Amino acid sequence: METKSLILLMFLLQAIINGVKPNPNNQAFRCSKNGNLDDNLLKERDENINALKNRGTANSVYPGYEISTGNGIWVTSLCPPHAQLEHCRSCVNTTIPYLQKNCPKQKEGVVLVHLCLDLHVAWTIYLKMHCTVRYADNPNFGNIAEWGWFTPSATHPPTPANAGELEKALNDLSNQLKEKVKGLNNNKYGTGSINYGPGSKTLYAAMQCIRGIAIEECVKCLSDATNEIHKCCSKLRKTGGIVLSAKCSYWYEHFKFFP
């Protein structure tokens, strides 16, 4: 092994052992166009959003939290269930001011953040994750899922498989994961893998819906996410891709990115 490669490997292994605080790689916001909050509700929104910052304890997972004071503003945050509390909290705390800045008064807003490690070789292998922070003036969060899709700009190389093979594999895996998610109450998060194509390549994927969503609405969102991920990624034969909305996400890679 060359000296440079050995040094890089040692650095990456040490980063894994020590833990590396993730930094934002892609951020996006979506604000509704159905009016603005009055001053009282705006104050309540900011108080509720800021209350998300320190949610969770050292012994808890951090899939998501919802806060409502009962006066008309609902806020939620969401991370994958396997995310370390430190990383999820850092993601949420980075997202909050970004949301407040870009949706200053609107009645609904969402920020979708794709996080990675600042290790250009290893970030997609070890601690890649994402989080969402959203708020609304109604408990159902309006129809924000229909216009809130976000696809991070990733530079995945093309896979040797043709687009049809990759699309079929994603559809088959999507159906499997939706069945998994249906059986979950709170953490609607499913992971799995499938072998496909010549040479039996392995495709890994994860699906997630927000907490508290009706299962029918969750499945519909995941079906929409499957359609979106074909548009951005599988039709272009990308080795990996992720799509996020205010209510669900779908993410695939050709390596195992979840525990």
C-alpha positions, 0 to 999 in steps of 0.5 A: 500500500502506498504511503499516501493511501495508508495515511488516508486510511489511518485518518479515516479510521481515526475519524470514525473512532473519534466521531466527526461533527457533520457540516451542512453539504446541501440545504433547501427551504420551501415556504408556503404562499398562503399568507403570513403569520401575525406578530403573536403567532410569529413570536410563538413560532420562533419560541416553539422552533427554538425549543427544538434545539435541546430536545433529546437526552444522551440515552435517547434516539433522536428520530423527531420531535413535535411541539405545539403550545396549542395556540396555533403553531406546530413545529417538528424536527426529524432525523433517521432513527440511527442518527447519533444525538449529537449529530442530529441536534447539530443538524437541527440547530443549524437548520433552525436559523436557516428556516427563520431567515428564509421563511420569515413570516409565512404560515408554513415552512420547511427546511431539508438538510442533507448532511455529510462528513467533510471527508471527501472519500469517506463521507458517503460511507460512514456518517451521511445523514439528513434532517428536516425542520418544519412548522405550520399554522395547522396540525396537518401542515397543509399540502406542503409535501406536494411542493416541498420536494428537494433533491440534493446536488450529488456527484454520483458516477453512473452505475454499469447497470442500465437505467431499466435495471436500476429502476426495476430494482428500486421499484422492487425495493421500494415495495419491500420497504413500504411494507416494512414501514406499514408495520411501524407506529412511531419511527416509520423507517425501513431499510433493506437491500436487493441484488440485481442486474449482471454481476449481482450488484447490491442496492441499499435503500432507506425510506422514512416518514414523519412521526404521527402521519397516517399510514395511507398518507405515508405510503402515498408520499413514499410512492411519490418519492419513488417517482421523484428518485427515478427522475433525478437519479435512476434514469440517469443511472446514478449510483446513489440518490436521495429525495426529501419532502416535508413528510417523507424521504427515499435514499439509495446507494450501492453501499450500506449506509445504515447500521 
